[in-house]
Amino acid sequence: MNPVAGVVLYLVIWFMCLFVILPLRITSQTEDGDVVPGTPASAPIDPMLKKKAIWITVLATVVFIPIALIIINGWIKVEDFDFFVPAPKD
């Protein structure tokens, strides 16, 4: 795996983690009882983006390391997922 592929893989994992963690522990304006005029009632009061970005980075790193090791060491290759080529006969 070249460095560019590693960065792309990390960013894909990071954004997947973002979409999982972002909606967690959100309090909407309706739940708080204080809706600001001109905003939707479902808008979050404090999305805690900085705290979530730190957790997303930690989670993405924990997920990335084993995947990168599997790819770098060649334990699973792209050829292992080729379903259209018949398996070699032993």
Stockholm file with secondary structure:
# STOCKHOLM 1.0

chainA/1-90         MNPVAGVVLYLVIWFMCLFVILPLRITSQTEDGDVVPGTPASAPIDPMLKKKAIWITVLATVVFIPIALIIINGWIKVEDFDFFVPAPKD
#=GR chainA/1-90 SS CCHHHHHHHHHHHHHHHHHHHTTTTCCBHHHHTCCCTTSCTTSBSCCCHHHHHHHHHHHHHHHHHHHHHHHHHTSSCGGGGCCSSCCCCC
#=GC SS_cons        CCHHHHHHHHHHHHHHHHHHHTTTTCCBHHHHTCCCTTSCTTSBSCCCHHHHHHHHHHHHHHHHHHHHHHHHHTSSCGGGGCCSSCCCCC
//
